[in-house]
Amino acid sequence: MDERPIAVVVDESKPFLMYLSKLLNRMGLQVLPVSHAGEALEICRVTRPHLVTMDMRMPDMDGLEALRIIREDQDLADLPVIMISSYQEKSRQWEALSLDCIDVLEKPVDLRRLHKAIQRCNLYPGGRRRYLRAPFYKTVGLHHQETRYEVTSSNLSERGIFLQLGEQLPKGAHVDVDLPLSTDANLRVGGSVIYSRVDDQDGTGISSGTAIKFDRLTLQHLEIISALVAELLIGDIVAEQTEPVVSPNR
């Protein structure tokens, strides 16, 4: 069963809908893409999503009208909504904010502003995910004491990595990680084990693996890792997009 938070993405542009859905999926959300606001309202009533992104202007029913309906619906009134606009219309943006939307983002959507808006939705029971993270299915080198492991990773954030390690390391253990970069070089960063679990024999459903928090980073390391995570999330989208969808920053 997919237990990720559900996001309903609403936009009349098929390319924008496809690429924003792809991005949010990589950011850890289960995405339901919809082309019309009326259909989106029906889906929201059935699925009770955790988040909606809504284009400001659409045919038949525009985003502002849909947002008003959401706020007037007793069952949907608290639904977090991020409005997205391709227009420089400050009055409409202020109207959306007055209806308690999380934020109004302009196209192309700024990756980090989108991330900050999502954090304000409080989607995760364990608290906000402060740093950007992305799927990262690579073989990395893990150094602990005198041993080097070749380990498969599954997720990389700006401040840590999750590894599929076959043996448990003690919490707090100091390690070094060799991160493969797109330039075929490795970046060695230091960190500490904050979570380690080999299996799920007790049936709790808690993920097995090892979580490393990077805690010995230089400013250059921070810049390189942040750029790598952004590239993993949107590099191919930026290269392929035929209309403004997303940008690394402004």
Beta strands, then each sheet from edge to edge (+ up, - down):
strand 1: 6-10
strand 2: 30-34
strand 3: 51-55
strand 4: 81-85
strand 5: 103-106
strand 6: 109-110
strand 7: 133-135
strand 8: 139-144
strand 9: 147-157
strand 10: 160-164
strand 11: 174-180
strand 12: 186-197
strand 13: 209-216
strand 14: 246-247
sheet 1: 2+ 1+ 3+ 4+ 5+
sheet 2: 6+ 14+
sheet 3: 7+ 9- 8+ 11- 12+ 13- 10+
end
